[in-house]
Amino acid sequence: MKFCRFISHSDASGSAARYGILDGESIHEISAAPWTQWRQTRDSSPLSSMRLLAPVDPRKIVCVGRNYAAHAAELGNEIPKEPLIFLKPSTSIIGPNESIVLPGYSQRVEHEGELGLVIGRKCAHLADSDDALSYVLGYTCVNDVTARDLQKTDVRFTRAKGFDTFCPVGPYIESDLNPGDLLVETTVNGAVRQSGRTSLMLFPPAFIVRWISRMMTLEPGDLIATGTPAGVGPIVNLDSVEVRIEGIGVLRNPAQSSPILILSAGSIG
């Protein structure tokens, strides 16, 4: 089942965002978010008349770093002995076809295509014997956009990965999928930059859900980004970036330079 979040093309504000089930070229509306109690309504619309939004609106985004050995190696990092997790703010989320805004603070912004897990029901302190994936509603495409130069300068990940628009998600949530061996690819202007299978993860999805649940309660609608394959690289103004995941679809976003004037730290206050 493909869950989506959408508005009419005529609603520029997005104030009337709704959830639905994508069926071919039609969207069948549902009464509430798919990670809550919902029912299918009688309303349906042609996909062509609607604009897809990010299919999630999470309270938190938990990300896993260096979860592919080849990616850790390309950045000169050691393979982690346990999952390396960090948070991105929910304000970084954008949907399909929305622009990734390249901030003037950074001279090197990079793409990171990833498999996203959307939590379907509350979980905490899962045991090894628990079926962790039963707590997952479904799967989506994520681009963990990163200001690589700021990441190296700051050491910590918050600023480098937390800018507005630095978490494209979509185009929908696929609930009927086995995440164990999916092809994850990222292209820029049609050229393949990243290509790897989820079977190469150091820590697979079920392990990640259990691990995170022992640190923090995962709530319905939360998003987990599971790490990126090797091949990360820069994106510049007017680039078209696509994250493709087998069985899910294509998340497409253009890149756009920020028009905002950058102030130095000394000039603030």
Secondary structure, 3 states (H helix, E strand, C coil): CEEEEEEECCCCCCCCCEEEEEECCEEEEECCCCCCCCCEEEEEEEHHHEEEECCCCCCCEEEEECCEHHHHHHCCCCCCCCCEEEEECHHHEECCCCCEEECCCCCCEECCEEEEEEECCCECCCCCCCCHHHHEEEEEEEECCEEHHHHHHHCCCHHHHHCCCCEEEEEEEECCCCHHHCEEEEEECCEEEEEEEHHHECCCHHHHHHHHHCCCCECCCCEEECCCCCCCCEECCCCEEEEEECCCEEEEEEEEECCCCCCCHHHCC
